[in-house]
Amino acid sequence: TDTAADKKMEIRAKGEYLKPKLDEWWDSAYGGGVQGIIWVQPNFGFGIEAGIQSWKVVDDVYVMQVVGNQRFYAQDKGNMNIFPIGASALFNIPLGDKAKITLEGGIKYMFVQSDVEHIEEIPLGISGNNIIYDTYKDDVDIDNGMVGFIGADIDFDLGWRLFAGGGYQFDVMKGDIESAGLKTENELAGAFVKGGIGLSF
């Protein structure tokens, strides 16, 4: 019978939750993905992965401008959808026959699709004691980015594999966010937790 050390391939499916560092723009993020791993040595391997994430924008209503005694408000609504493709190196630390700690570090290219909309009240003129205004809506453009990441998980062999852990991802290449004619750098950094199942063969 093959032992875990004899098995050279592994397929993992995972779910993850991420708390963005850029919390004035992003409230939370979640997603999942599939990873293939080749163990070139019993304790060392290389992985490739692809997945999908949804980042929720902070949708607080805020004052954009004040004209006279009247306030005019703005809000951003929607989600940033990301399709990450990544590569990583993994190192195992055995904990007996059925468990191990897996350390991982790698890089991901983040393909971004923006479904975020900027909504803003704009004053147009004065009629009597009232200020006439209109509501302006504009799509928020967000560029692709690249992140590096480090993480660790604990892995149990139950015939199939069960793992859970966490880590941190950091920006390697920042894209831009363009909203209402203003441009700022987007950050995809943040702490994450993950868990899932795997199969070795």
Secondary structure as the mmCIF struct_conf table of DSSP 4:
data_model
#
loop_
_struct_conf.conf_type_id
_struct_conf.id
_struct_conf.beg_label_comp_id
_struct_conf.beg_label_asym_id
_struct_conf.beg_label_seq_id
_struct_conf.end_label_comp_id
_struct_conf.end_label_asym_id
_struct_conf.end_label_seq_id
HELX_RH_3T_P HELX_RH_3T_P1 ALA A 4 ASP A 6
STRN STRN1 MET A 9 PRO A 20
BEND BEND1 LYS A 21 LYS A 21
TURN_TY1_P TURN_TY1_P1 ASP A 23 TRP A 25
STRN STRN2 TRP A 26 GLN A 41
TURN_TY1_P TURN_TY1_P2 PRO A 42 ASN A 43
STRN STRN3 PHE A 44 VAL A 57
HELX_LH_PP_P HELX_LH_PP_P1 VAL A 58 VAL A 58
STRN STRN4 TYR A 62 VAL A 67
TURN_TY1_P TURN_TY1_P3 GLY A 68 ASN A 69
STRN STRN5 GLN A 70 LEU A 95
TURN_TY1_P TURN_TY1_P4 GLY A 96 LYS A 98
STRN STRN6 ALA A 99 SER A 127
TURN_TY1_P TURN_TY1_P5 GLY A 128 ASN A 129
STRN STRN7 ASN A 130 ASP A 139
HELX_LH_PP_P HELX_LH_PP_P2 VAL A 140 VAL A 140
STRN STRN8 ASP A 141 ILE A 142
STRN STRN9 GLY A 145 ASP A 157
BEND BEND2 LEU A 158 TRP A 160
STRN STRN10 ARG A 161 MET A 173
STRN STRN11 ASP A 176 SER A 179
TURN_TY1_P TURN_TY1_P6 ALA A 180 GLY A 181
STRN STRN12 LEU A 182 GLU A 185
STRN STRN13 GLY A 190 SER A 200
#
